[in-house]
C-alpha cells in the first residue's frame, strides 16, 4: 500500500533561512496501522532511509532531511523492492563489541554501555577520525549506586537510541535516553531524575580525554581563554540553561570549547522539556544548569550535569575546529542552537504559513480617519498611510528580527507593533501574491515568538515582565490580525496565560495586618511598569476588537491599575504626575503627566470594573500624551484606540492617603482643592524588584512632594535609576555616613501603620540592615496641606548625616527650615555616577539643583510650599527643644517630634510622647493629633491613652496608634487609627460637660462608666474611625452608593443606609462633577431599599452624589457616581473566567453600571445550545452541578430595564486550558529576591546567586 506523501516546503523564502539536515518525525495517520509502506523515495526516485517510532500519541515515521531557502522536498511511499542504496543519504550502523553497542552516524562514534553497568560509565562520544573523547559517568554524590543498566531501544538506518536507568539508595532514580541520528554533528541527551535534592552533589559528568581546549565560547561573553576567571575549584564563570535575561553574562544556551583540531559544544535541546517542578521565576532554575570545570593541573575539561528532581535535555556536538573559527557570528554552536532548537526544522515544518484570510476584511484594527498627521513607528516617521511597499520594506530589509533570527530579543520584538499597523492598513492595496507572502512572514514570526525556547511560560515564567509582554505580544497581535489562522485562538490563549501569570507573580498583594494595599508592580513606576502597560494594551485592544473579550482582566491586573491611579501626585497645571521613581523617569521625554495609556486601559474595563475605568479616564484625559511618545499625537497606534477620540471625562477618583505593600506611603491632603498636596515616602521591600534604582537600594527613603499646584521635589531620569549615584547625592533623601558613603534607610518591610487623622497624618519607615544601627527610621508628619515635618532618627549623637533636597533647575526651592541639628544648607549640583570622570558624562550638572544639610545626630526638617514670612500664609518657624512652633496667619502649630520622650506643659498646651501636633486657633478651637505618646491637650481638652509604666517606655510599650480631637466651641470630635483596643481618657472643659452629651464611636453610642468630674473613659476598636462627643445627634456616616438600575429615560440610584440619617440629600452634576445642583431630599421608608429615580434623555451622562442628613447635622457627600442614561440593553458582557474547584467550577465576570442582574449559561462540549444555570445580581457563581470528567462551555450576559445584552464569548473547561492558567493555585505571592538587573557596574553576582525566596507576607 502507499501512504500520503511527505512534503516539506519553505513558504517563508527569505534569504538566510536554509535548514541543515535534521531528524524529522511525522505522525502516521493511516487508518490501517499494521499495513506499513515498504520504501520511501525522494523527488529523484532514490530510496530515502526512514525509521518507525512508537510514541504515547501513536506511530511516527522518522527521516533526516534538509530544506534550502525557497525549496521543497517531496517524499513518496512505494511498495515493492526499493532500488539499491546509494551514497546520497547517510545511515546509522550499530555493532556490538565487548559489552558495548557502538553506533556510527557518519560523523560521530558513540559507544553505549549495555547490560549491567558496574563503574557508572554510560556512554562515550568521539568525532570520527579524532582521538578526543567525552566519557559520561554517573556519580551519586553521597548516594550509593544500587543498580545501573543500559539498553539499546532503537537501532535503524535513521537513528540509534539507548536508555540508561540508574537507581540509588533513598529511592532516587536517574533515567537518560541518548539518541544519535544519521549525519548529524550531535547526539541528544534527555534526562529524567526523581528523588534527588538540589545541591546534594550527585551528577552526570562528561570528562574529556585527549582534548585540551585553549579557547571557550558562550554568547554573553564571547570567546575567552579556557582558564580565564575560574573560581578556586576550576569552575568556569558561566552555566548552560534554557533561559535567563539576555544580558546575563553567567548563562548561555550554547557553549563551545576548541583546540587546534576539534571543537566540542553543548546546547539546550527542547527547552520545554527542562522542568524542575518549582515553576522558576525570571530565569531557568540553577538546580538543573550544566556547569563546566577546567583543571589547570591536568589540563582536562569536564562538564557537570547536576542531578536534581526534574527533566533536562541537551545536545552534545563534535565538529572540526575550523567550523568554530569560520562562524559568521559568534560561534558555530550558536548556529546549532538556532537551527536545531529555536528554529528546528522538525518544528518549523509544521508551522502553517499558507491559509485563507479575507483580504477585504482589512483594516481590521486601525481606522484610517484617525491616523495622526505625522505618524511615528518603530522605523521612523511618516506623513502618509502605510502602503504595500512599506510592508515590503519591513519584511525585505528593515526587520531586525526576521533577518537576524539568532539575535532576536524582546526589545527588537517591539518592531511588530509597527508590523501590525503597516500590514493592517496596507493589506487592501496588496496584490494577492504579495498578501500571501507578507502574511506568511508575520505568521512565521508569530510562531517564533511563541516558542518556549525564546521566553518560556509553561514550566517557568521568563523575565523581565515587560520583556515577556513584548515577546508574547507578537503571536497575540497575529491572532487578531489573522483570526482565520488555525493557530490564532491558541496564540490568543497563550498570551492570556502569560499575562495572567505575569500578574500573579509580579503584583504585590494586600497585607491586611500591616494595613497595606496590594497592586505595586515588580517594575519601577516611572518607566517599566508604564511601558509594560503600554506594550500590553496593543494586543489587548486588537484582541478585544476581533474577539470581543478582554484577555488580561484578571484580579491582579485590576489591582495594578488601581495602584497606578493612587500613586499619582497632586496636580500641576491640572494634570497629576507619575512620580520620578526608578530608572528612565519620564520615559524619553520630560513629561511626567499621567499618560494616555491609563485612558486606553480604562476603555477596556467599562464592562469589567467600570468605576476603575471612570477613574482612569478622569486622570488621563483624551488629549494626554502617550507614554514616551517623543512628539505628542504621533503614535500610529492612536488610530487603533477609541480613548483619544472619546470626550468622556470619567469620574473623579476618591484619592486618599494609603500605604502600599513593597512601595511606601502616599499622604494626601485637600484632594481636588487648589491647595492639594501629596507626599510619597518610598520604601520597597525585598523581591521581586526591577529597576527601582541603585540609589537608596531602590529609592528607599526618597520623598516626592507636590503641593499648591507645584512640584516641590525632583530628580533626573537616572539619579534614582540606573546611574551609580549616592543615596543622597541627587534626590530628596537622608543618609548616615558609613565609611565613604551616605546610606539611606534601605529596604525593609512596611510594618509601621499609616496614621491618617485628617488634618494631620504620620508615616514612618524603619531602616533595614543596610543602614541600621546607625540609622533607625525616617518619618513624615503632614500638617494639612501646609507643610511636612521630616524626622530622621539616627543611632547616636556622633552619627554623621546628610539631608538632601533637589528641585528642577528651572523651579524654585520650597521653604526648607532645618530645625535640628540646626545646620545651614549649601547649594550643590547633582554630580555624576561614582565610576565615571567628568569628561565621560554627557550632562554633568544639568536638569536639577540641590541643597545639602550636613550635621550629627537626629535631623528635624520642615518643608513647605509656602514662603517663610509671607503675609498670606507661612509667617514663622521656630525650633524648640521638643520640635517646632509654626506660626501661620490663622493659627499656631506646636509640633512635637523627638526620639526622647517629650513632656510639655505650657498654659493650655499639654503633651507627653514622641510625635504629635497641636494646631491652636483660639482658646476654644484646636486640632490635636497624638501619633506616639500618652497625652495631648489643648483648648481645655486633654486626651490620655491608658498606659502602664513610665513615659520613657512609651515607644516600646504602646501599640502603633493615632488619636485626635477637634474642638470648635461646643463641638468635640476626633479620630483614631490602628489603635487595637486601646483605652482613651478624655478630660473635658466645663462647657462640654452637660448631661445631654453622649459619646458615639463610628455612629454607635457607648455607655460610659461614671468617673465623676469632667472625665470620660472608653475603648476604641481596631482600625480607623471617628468618635464624637455631642449633645445633639451625631454626624451621619458617609453614604455608599451601590449602583443603579437603568431603563429607558431613567436610572434608579441605590445606596446603603447611613447610621443616624433621617433623610438623604441628592445632588446631580451635568458637567462631570465641576458643579452640582441639589435635586431632591429623600426620606427613607421603613422596610424599603434606599433608592431615587433620576430621569433624563437617553445617551446622556450624569454624576450623582448622596449625603445623609438629620435634624442636627449633615454627613459628608458620597463619592461621585457616574450614571449613563440609555434606552439600550447592556453592552456585551466581558471578563468571564473559569477556575477549577474541588466541587466543580468557579465562574466570575465583570460587572456593569446600570445592570439589574446577570444570566449565566452553560452547555456541554459538543452541544449546540446553552442552558440558563444562574440568574442574579452577583457577578460570580459556583457551578457544583457540573459532572466530573465532562467538558463544558459557559457564557454570561448582563441585563437592565431595556433587556438582555449580548453574551460574552464562551469559555471552556478543557484540561490544561485557561481554566488551569495558574501553575500553582495554592501558592501565595512569591517573595523572590534574586536581582536580574545584570550589566551595571558594581553588580554583586556572587552574592546574588545565594539570595533566598522569603517567607510569604503575613496571612497569605
Secondary structure, 3 states (H helix, E strand, C coil): CCCCCEEEECCCCCCCCCEEEEEEEEECCCCCCCCCCCEEECCCCCECCCEEEEECCEEEEEEEEEECCCCEEEEEEECCCCCCCCCCCCCCEEEEECCEEEEECCCEEEEEECEECCCCEEEEEEECCCCCEEEEEEECCCCCEEEEEEEEEEECCCEEEEEEEEEECCCEEEEEEEEEECCCCEEEEEEEEECCCCCCCCEEEEEEECCCCCEEEECCCEEEECCCCCCCCCECCCEECCCCCCCCCCEECEEEEECCCEEEEEEECCHHHCECCCCEEECCCHHHCEEEEEECCCCEEEEEEECCCEEEEEEEEEEEHHHHHCCCCCCHHHHHHHHHHHCCHHHHCCCCCCCCCCHHHCCCCCCHHHCCCCEEECCEEECCCCCHHHHHHHHHHHCHHHHCHHHCCCCHHHHHHHHHHHHHHHHHHCCHHHHHHHHHHHHHHHHHHCCCCCCCCCCEEECCHHHHHHHHHHHHHHHHHCCCCCCHHHHHHHHHHHHHHHHHHHECCCEHHHCEECCCECECCCCHHHHHHHHHHHHHHHHHHHHCCCCCCCHHHHHHHHHHHHCCCCCECCECECCCCCCCCCCCCCCCECCHHHHHHHHCCCCCEHHHHHHHHHHCCCCCCCCCCCCCCCEHHHHHCCHHHCCCCCCCCCCCCEEECCCEEEEEECCCCCCCEEEEEECCCCCCCECCCCCHHHHCCCEEEEECCEECCCCCCCCCCCCCCCCCCCCCEEEEEECCEEECCCCCCCCCCCEECCCEEEEEEECCCCCCCCEEEEEEEEECCCEEEEEEEECCCCCEEEEEEEEECCCCCCEEEEEECCCCCEEECCCCCCCCCHHHCCCCCCCEEEEEEEEECCEEEEEECCCCCCCCCEEEEEECCCEEEEEECCCEEEEEEEEEEEEEEECCEEEEEEEEEEEEEECCEEEEEEEEEEEEEECCEEEEECCCCCHHHHHHHCCCCEEEEEEECCEEEEEEECCCCCEEEEECCHHHCCCCCEEEECCEEECCCCCCCCEEEEECCCCEEEEEEECCCCCCCCCCEEEEEEECCEEEEEECCCCCCCEEEEEEECCCCCCCEEEEEECCCCCCCEEEEEECCCCCEEEEEEEEECCCCECCCCCCEEEECCCCCCCCCCCCEEEEECCEEEEECCECCCCCEEEEEEEECCCCCCEEEEEECCCEEEECCCCCCCCEEEEEEEEECCEECCCCCCEECCCCCHHHCCCCCCCCCCEECCCCCCCCCCCCHHHHHCCCEECCCCCC
